[in-house]
Amino acid sequence: MGYKETYKDLYHGTDAESARSIEKTGFEIRGCNDSWCGKGVYFYDIKNKAWWAATRKCREIRKETGRKIKPDILLADIIDLENDQIFDMRIHTDLCDFEEKTKVLFEDHKFNLEEIEDENERTIVLRNLMISYYAEKEEKKLVIGNFKQRPQKEYNYIKNFSDNLDIVFGIETIYCVKDKSIIKNVRRRCKNEK
């Protein structure tokens, strides 16, 4: 029996309609090749980063449909998750296990990404496929990683300086839930809190 981990007050940015639906029926595991860790439900430990993600989603909805929707944030907890169900890319032993278990992908040539012309996109897709493969094979319910922030004009780095020094270094911590059953205590943020 390993150690148990708890993560409280993780932030998920979305649009107001989706937030109300999630509150009633729960999260769904979604995602695509350009998601940081493949399919999952994504959370941040920085509230302002979740607001940025919510605002971006609302802009995309407006661009596609013409509908104006407000951004919103949900908070959630992951309580008493067994340590061996977590793939934490910030921990050396987890990365070593990941490397060992994903070598087989290259030996068997299971990934053919030559049809993707852009090298950066090919790298992102390969990383996401490897993380998803490893998480599924090793029955990981949560993936945690520090990722280099993509340049974002809309993200106010100065305002967020006091929230977390990771912003100064251009790194963000992402929590990707692979099994929605571990998400507990889902709630909307306070109405007067932005």
C-alpha positions in Angstrom: 0.0 0.0 0.0 1.6 3.3 -1.1 1.2 6.8 0.1 -2.0 8.7 -0.6 -2.0 12.2 -2.2 -4.6 14.9 -2.0 -5.0 17.9 -4.3 -7.6 20.5 -3.2 -9.0 23.5 -5.0 -7.8 22.7 -8.5 -9.3 25.1 -11.1 -11.0 24.1 -14.4 -11.8 26.9 -16.8 -14.7 26.5 -19.1 -17.8 28.4 -20.4 -20.8 29.1 -18.1 -23.1 26.7 -19.9 -20.6 23.8 -19.6 -19.9 24.7 -16.0 -23.6 24.3 -15.1 -23.8 21.0 -17.0 -20.7 19.7 -15.3 -22.0 20.7 -11.9 -25.2 18.6 -12.5 -23.8 15.6 -14.4 -20.1 15.6 -13.8 -17.0 15.8 -16.0 -16.4 13.8 -19.2 -13.0 12.6 -20.3 -12.3 14.4 -23.6 -9.3 15.6 -25.5 -7.4 15.5 -28.8 -3.8 15.3 -30.1 -3.0 18.9 -29.2 -4.0 18.5 -25.6 -0.9 18.5 -23.3 -1.3 15.0 -22.0 -3.9 13.5 -24.4 -7.4 12.8 -23.4 -8.5 13.9 -19.9 -10.0 16.6 -17.7 -7.5 19.4 -17.3 -7.0 21.5 -14.1 -4.6 24.2 -13.0 -3.4 25.2 -9.5 -3.4 28.8 -10.7 -6.8 30.4 -10.7 -5.9 33.1 -13.3 -4.6 30.4 -15.7 -8.0 28.7 -15.5 -9.7 32.1 -16.2 -7.5 32.5 -19.2 -8.5 29.0 -20.5 -12.2 29.7 -19.9 -11.9 33.0 -21.8 -10.1 31.4 -24.7 -12.8 28.7 -24.9 -15.6 31.3 -24.9 -13.8 33.2 -27.7 -13.6 30.0 -29.7 -17.3 29.3 -29.2 -18.2 32.8 -30.3 -15.9 32.5 -33.4 -17.5 29.2 -34.4 -21.2 29.9 -33.5 -21.6 33.6 -33.1 -23.0 33.0 -29.6 -21.6 35.1 -26.7 -21.0 33.0 -23.6 -19.4 34.0 -20.3 -16.4 32.2 -18.9 -16.6 30.4 -15.6 -14.5 28.3 -13.3 -15.1 25.1 -11.5 -13.1 24.0 -8.5 -12.6 20.3 -7.6 -10.6 18.1 -5.3 -8.7 14.9 -5.7 -8.7 13.2 -2.3 -6.7 10.2 -1.0 -5.5 9.0 -4.4 -3.0 6.1 -4.2 0.5 7.3 -5.1 0.9 4.5 -7.6 -2.1 5.8 -9.6 -0.3 9.1 -10.3 2.2 9.7 -13.0 4.0 12.8 -11.8 6.4 14.0 -14.5 8.1 16.3 -11.9 9.5 13.2 -10.1 12.6 11.5 -11.4 11.6 7.9 -10.6 8.2 8.4 -12.4 10.1 9.7 -15.5 12.5 6.7 -15.5 9.6 4.3 -15.3 7.9 6.2 -18.1 11.0 6.0 -20.3 11.4 2.3 -19.7 7.8 1.4 -20.4 7.5 3.5 -23.5 10.6 2.2 -25.2 8.5 -0.6 -26.7 6.6 1.9 -28.7 9.7 2.8 -30.7 10.9 -0.8 -30.9 7.6 -1.9 -32.4 7.3 1.2 -34.6 3.7 1.6 -33.5 3.7 5.3 -34.2 3.8 6.6 -37.8 3.7 10.4 -37.6 5.4 11.1 -40.9 2.2 12.5 -42.3 2.4 15.4 -39.9 4.6 17.9 -41.7 5.2 20.4 -38.9 8.0 19.1 -36.6 6.7 21.0 -33.5 3.3 19.5 -34.0 4.7 16.1 -34.6 6.6 16.3 -31.3 3.5 17.4 -29.4 1.4 14.6 -30.9 4.1 12.0 -30.1 4.4 13.2 -26.5 0.7 13.1 -26.0 0.4 9.6 -27.5 3.2 8.4 -25.3 1.7 9.9 -22.1 -1.7 8.5 -22.9 -0.3 5.0 -23.7 1.7 4.9 -20.5 -1.2 6.2 -18.3 -3.5 3.6 -19.7 -1.0 0.7 -19.6 0.0 1.5 -16.0 -3.5 2.4 -14.8 -2.6 6.0 -13.9 -5.6 8.0 -13.0 -3.8 11.4 -12.7 -0.9 12.9 -14.8 0.9 15.9 -13.4 3.5 17.9 -15.3 5.2 21.2 -15.5 5.0 22.4 -19.1 6.5 25.4 -20.8 3.8 28.0 -21.4 2.9 28.7 -24.9 3.1 32.5 -25.6 -0.3 34.0 -24.9 -1.1 37.6 -25.5 -4.2 37.5 -23.4 -2.5 36.1 -20.3 -1.6 39.0 -18.0 1.7 37.8 -16.6 2.3 41.0 -14.5 -1.1 40.7 -12.7 -0.5 37.1 -11.9 3.1 37.5 -10.6 1.9 37.4 -7.0 -0.1 34.2 -7.6 2.7 31.9 -8.5 6.4 32.3 -9.3 6.1 29.6 -12.0 4.7 32.4 -14.2 7.9 34.3 -14.0 9.8 31.2 -15.3 7.2 30.5 -18.0 6.2 27.1 -16.5 2.7 25.9 -15.6 1.6 22.9 -13.7 -1.1 20.9 -15.4 -3.2 18.2 -13.7 -4.7 15.8 -16.3 -7.3 13.5 -14.8 -7.6 10.2 -16.8 -10.4 8.7 -14.6 -13.3 11.0 -13.8 -14.2 9.0 -10.7 -11.3 10.6 -8.8 -12.8 14.1 -9.2 -14.6 15.1 -5.9 -16.4 18.1 -4.5 -17.1 19.8 -7.8 -18.3 23.4 -7.2 -18.5 26.7 -9.0 -16.2 29.5 -7.8 -17.8 32.2 -5.6 -19.9 34.7 -7.7 -17.8 37.7 -6.6 -14.5 36.0 -7.1 -12.8 36.3 -10.5 
